[in-house]
Amino acid sequence: MKTMILKMPGLTNSRGGAGKEVPARYAKYAAKEMAKTEKILKVILSSPQAFCITFVQLLPLAKESLFLRLLNLKGIPRSEHPHYLQSYRKEKAEDEKYRKAQKQQKK
C-alpha cells in the first residue's frame, strides 16, 4: 500500500502517456504520513494489556483525544475507558520523565 501511494503521482494517465516523476516533496510527505498510519495500526493490533504502553511508546507526541478514538476503534467498551485513560496518563507521565532524563544525559 505504501509503495502504491508513493507511486500515485507518477502513474501513467488514462491515455497511456508516460508517467511523471514523483515530486520529492510529495514522496517525503507520503512516507511521513504512512509511518504514522503504520504506528496507529500497530497500536490497534496490540493486545488490550499492552495498549497503553504501545500507544505511548509509538506515538509519544499524540494527544489524549487520539488515544480515546483508538480505544473506540479497537472496540473497547466505554465502561472500560476510564481504566485505560488512567493507565495512559500514568504511562505518559513515566515516559515524559524518561525522555527528560535522556535529554539531561545528552547535555
N, C-alpha and C positions, 0 to 999 in steps of 0.2 A: 504494500500500500504506500509506504514511504517513497519508494522508487517511482511509483506511478505519479504521485503528487509532484515530485521534483521534476519529472519529465513533462508534465502537462503543458506548460507554455511552449515547449519545443516540438510538440506533436505536429504531424502534417495536417494541413487544412483539408476540408471535405473535397476539394478539387484535386487532391493528390499532389499538391505542391510540396516542395521541400520544407522540412521543419525548421523552425527558427532556433537559434541558440538561446538557452535559458539564461536570463539575466542573473548575474551573481547575487544581486540584492534579493531577488525572489528566492533563489536557492538557499541563501542564508536564513531568510525569514521562515521558509517552509521547514527547514531542518530544525530550527529552534522550536517551532510550534509542534512538530511531530515528536520531539523529545519530551515536551510537556505532556502530550497525549499518551505517550508510552508510559510515563510515570504514573499518570492517573489510572491507566488500565492496570498497572501493577498493584496499585493501592486497592482498586476494586476487587481484583482477583486474590488478594491476600486473605488469610484466614481471619475470622472475626476477632480472635485473640490478639493477632498481630496488627490489626487495622490501624490503631492509633500510632504505634511505633513506626510502621511503614509510611504512613502519611507524613509524619514529622520528619523522618529521615529523607524521604524522596522529594518532598515539597516544603522545605523549611520556611520559605517566604510566603506560602499560601495563607489565605485568610480563613477564619473560622466558618464563614458562610460557605466556602467551597467544601470544607470538611462535612458540614451538615448536608449539602447536596449529594455528596458521595455516599453518606450514610443512607440516604433515600434510594440512590441508585443501587446500592448493594442489597436493599430490601430489608434493612434492619428496622424492626418495629419502632414507631415513635416513642413508645413507652420506655424503650431502652436508650434513647438518645441522651438523656441526662447523664447516664452512667458513662457513655462513650465520650461525651463532652467533658466531663470531669477528668477522665483519663487523658484525653487530648491536651487539656490545659496543663496537666501535670507533666506530660511528656514534652510539651512545648517549652515550659519553664526550664526543665532539665537540659534540653537541647540548647537553649539560649545561654545558659551558664557554661556549658561545654564550649560553645563557639567563642564566648568572651575569653575563656581561659586559653583557648588555642590562639587567639589574636594576641594576647599578652605574651605568650611564649615566643611568638614570631618576632616581637619587637626586641 
